[in-house]
């Protein structure tokens, strides 16, 4: 395997903050970038959602519509000609990222319980 160098320009604060995250995971910057590149190849695209809205703005789906959306996002597509799903198919890691969120006021006191506080 031959090795190639990549030079990129990054905001120094972003680089420092990312380095802290990678160090906490036991990774160096080169390994983290290699993971990103390999995942991009495997996913045939950027390996995470690129959106203009924050994750907590994702529309909430319930009932069968929500289950169908989770199935689309989490399970790999079945090969053509497959009649029924293999029960041993495992969901793809990270498929629920950005779909579950906690409201900003989650820890705020509720008016109903003021008399108990």
N, C-alpha and C positions, 0 to 999 in steps of 0.2 A: 504494500500500500504506500503510495507516494503521499507526501504531505504538502499542502498548499497554505500559504498565509493569506489572511484577509485583514485589510486595514479599514476601520470604520470610524466615523466621527460621532461621538456621543456626548451629550451634556455631562459634565463632570459629576454633578450631584446625582444624576440618574445612574451613572457608572458606579459610584460609591455605594449607593443604596442597593443596587443589584448585587454588587460584590458581597455586601453584608448578608443578603439572603442566600447567595450561593455558598458562602463560607459556612453558614449555619446548617446547610444541607451536606456539607463535606465536599463541595465541588469548587473547582476554580472556574474562572471566566471562560477559558477555552473549552472545558468539558461541557459547561452549560450551553454555550453556543453550538457545540457539536450535537448535543441532545436536541436543541431546537431544529437544526438543519435536518437531522435524521427523521424527526417526527414530521417535518414538512414534506419530506420525500414519501414517508409512509402514508400520510394523510392526503397527499396530492394537493397540498395547499397549506395555508397557515394553520397550525394545529390548535387554534383557539378562535373564539368568535371575535371579530373586529366590528365593533358597533359604535354608533354615535351617542347612544344613550347609556347611562350607567346600568349595571346589572339589575338593580332593584326596580327598574322601569319595565322589565320584561313582563309581558301580559301573563296573567295567571289563568291557567286552563284547568278546568275541573272535569270530573266524570269521565266518560269514555273518550271525549276529545283530548283531555289531558293524558290519558293512558296511551292513546295512539301517538301523540306527539313525543312522549317519552320513548316509546318503542322505536320511532323513526330516528331519534337522536342517539339512543343508547346501544341499539343492536345493529350489527353490520347487516347490510342487505343480503338476502339469500341468493344463491346462484340461480340463474335461469333454469327453469324446469323443476325446481324444488317444489314438492307438493306440500309438505308441512315442516314446521320449524323443528330443528334439532333441540331437544330439551336441555342439552349440555352447552348451548351457546352462552357465553359469558358477556355481560354488558361491557362496552368499551369504557376504560378508565376516563374519568373527567367528564362524562356525558351529562352530568347534572350541574356542572359548574355554571353559575349565574342564574339558575332556575329557582334556587331556594335562597331567600334573603330574610333579614330581620329588619323590621321597621325602625326608623331612627328614634322613635319615641317608645320603643319596646320597654325600657326600664323606667319610663316616666310613671309617676303615681297616677292611679285611676281615681276619678272623682267618687266612684261608688264605694271606695274603701277608705276615704278620708277619715271617717269616724274611728277606724281601727288603727290609725297611725299616730 
